[in-house]
């Protein structure tokens, strides 16, 4: 079993923790958000819900964030497309490339082969889920969702480590909870933070799950990049023409574990 399926991160006693939604190559928007909160690269940490690349203008710079000691990410479906291309045979690669390019992956095929290899090796190390301790709360971060049939976080972790196909697919691509307006909390974890499915504030909650994808990489004034500060529970969203801060303290309701 691969050790990087789940990454557990101890509490940060020296700085703050932030979680950012799907980046999709929007490096400049991320820098604006980090400047807004006076992000300290020596003390603070930034966690990402995956989909670092594609669609935006600076996918390379977003992937290269993985080299920074203060940056952590889980894999999303766009990283999965990268790895699917990387590990496919010569007869499969054209179809994998075409599929990925349809989702914004054209940038990858403009860089040198050595750099392609380096990016794939960085992405290959990404866990499927992360656990973060922060001020007595336990947060889980993954890209898409935990299947609606699973109500206990412990059961999810067991099935993830067993690499159960439907659980892996839900982690990367699932949208069933959101589409069915499923509100049952996931027990055994205080909050689950994910992305994948763009939403508009404040319709970003389902039980104790908070969705941080606001459509970064897509054109339009109503799409943006969201970043949550865990300790103060402030949500910052960078839109094309403005930056808005929301106090989301009242939206957080601690879910008691069974």
N, C-alpha and C positions, 0 to 999 in steps of 0.2 A: 504494500500500500504506500502511495506517495505521501511523504510527510507534509507536503505543502497543501493538502486538501483544505485544511482549516488552520488559520494562523491566529494564535491567541496573543494579545498584546497587553502587557501589564499597564497599570495606571501611570500616567505622566505626572510626577510630583513636582516638576520644575517649570511646566508651561501649560499651554492650552491645547485642546484637541478640536479639530474641525473635520467635517465630512462634506465632501463636494459631490454633486451629482454628475451625470454623464458629461464628460468634457468634450468629446467629439472634436478634438483639434482646436478648441477655443482657448488657446494659451493666453492671449491678451486679456480676455475677460477674467480668467483666473488671476492674473497678475493684479488686475484692478481690485478684485475682491480681497486678495491678500494684503494689498496696500490699505484698503479701507479698514481692515481689522488690525493693522500694524503687526502683521504676522512676523514672528521672531524665529528665524531658521535655526537658531541655536537651542531654542527651548520648546517651541510649538511643534505640533505634528498635524499632518494633513492626510486624511484617508479618502480614497476615491471608490465609488461604487462600480467602476469598470466602464468600458467603452471610452477609452482615452482618446482613440483616434477616429479618423474618417469624418467626412462632411465639412469640418472646419478647415481653416487655412494653415494651421500649424500642428499637424499630427505628429511630425517628427519631434518637435519640442515637447509635446505632451508625453510621448513615449519615453523620451530621455529624462523625464522627471523621475522615472523608476531608478535612476542612478543616485538620487538624492537620499540621504539618510533619514530625512524628516518626512518623506513621502511614502505612502503605502496604498496599495490598490488590490481589489479583487478582479478576477477576469470577467469580462462581459462577452456578449455574443460577437462583438466585433473583434476582440482578441481571439475568440474561438475561430473566426473565419481566417484570421492570419495564420493560426497554427494548422488549420485544416489544409490550407494551401501549402504550407511549409512541409508537412509530412505526407503529402499526396505524391503519387508516382507521376512520371512524365506524361502518361496518357490521361490522367485525371486533372492535372494542373490547369489546363485551359478552361475547363468548366468551373473549377474552383475560383480561378481568377476572374472570370466573367461574373460570377455570382457576387463576389466580393466587391468588384468595381461598381456594380449596380447599387451597392450600399455605401459608396463613398470611398472605396479603397484604392482609387487610381493613383494617389500620391505614392503608395508603396512601390509601384513599378517604375517610378522615376528616379529612385535612389540606387546606388551601386549595390551589387550582390553581397559584398562583404557587410555593408550596413544593413541590408535585409536580414542576413544571418544574425547579426548582433541584436536587432530588434526582436526577432523571433525568440532568441535565447533569453532576452529580458522578460518577454511576455510569458514564456513557458514556466517561469518561476512563480507566477501569480497564483495565490490560493483561490479556492472557490468561495470561501467565506472567511470572515474575520470576527473575532470576539474582542471587544474593547471594554476595559474597566474605566469608569469615570465618575468620580464623586459618589461612590456607593451604588452606581447604576451599572448594569451589564447590557451592553449594546451588541447586536449582531449586524454585520454589514454583508450584503451579497448583492448581486446585480439585479435579478428579476424578482423571483418570489419563491416562497415555500408552498408546495402544492396544497390546495384547500383541504385535501384529505388528511393532512398532517396537522395536528393541533398542539403537539408537544415538541419543543425545540430539541430535547434529548433524542426523540425518535428521528428527527430530521438529521442530526449529526451522525447517528448510527447508519442511516441509509446513505448518507453522503459518503461516509468512509467506505461503505460497501460498494460505492459507485453504481447505485441503482439507477438505471437509465432514465426513468421518468423524473427522478429527483434532480439529476444532473441537467436534464433538459429544462426543468422548471427554474433552476438556478440561473440559467443563461437566457431563457426566452419566454418564460411563463408570464401569462397575463390573465389567468383565469380568475384570480381573486378580484382584480380590478374590474374586469368585464362583468362579473356577476355581483359586484358590490358586496363582496363577502366581508363581513365585519367581525367574525370570531377572532379573538386575540390568540396569539401563540403563547402558550404558557412555558415557563422555564427560562424566559428571557424578558428583560424589562422592555426593551424596544428593538425593533428591527428596522434598519435603514436600507433602502434600496433605490433603484432607478429604473431604467429600461423603458418605462411607459410614461411619456410626457404628461404632466398635469398642470393645472393652474391653481395657485393659492387662492383660498385655503382648502380646496378639495384634494388633499394629498394624503389623507389618513384612511386607514382601514384597520380597525381594531388598534393594536399597538404597533402597526407598521406605518412608517412615514416614507413617502416617495419623494425623492429629491431630484428627479428629472424634470426640468422645465423647458426642454426642447432646444438646448444649446446645439448649434450647428445647423439648425433650420432657419430659414429666413423669416422675418416678421417681427413686429414690435412687441408681440405678446409672448415671444420665446426668449429664454434667458438661461443663465447659469446660476444654480443655487448652491449655497454653502451654509451649513449649519454649525454653529458653535455649540458644542455639547454642554459645557459648564453653565453658561448663561442662557442657553436655549434661545439664541437669536438666529434667525434665518435671514441671510443676505441673498438677494437675487439681482444679478446684473442683467438688465435688459439692453436693447440696442441703444436706447436714448436716456436711460436713467438707472440708478441703483436704489433699491428699496430695502429697508431693514424692517423685519417683523419680529415682535416679541411673541414667541410661540409657547411660553411657559404654560399658559392655561390649556394648551392642546395636549400636553403630556400628562397622561394618567397612568400612574404606575400599575402594572398588572402583577398581581400576586401569583407566584409560582405555586403549582400544586405540590 
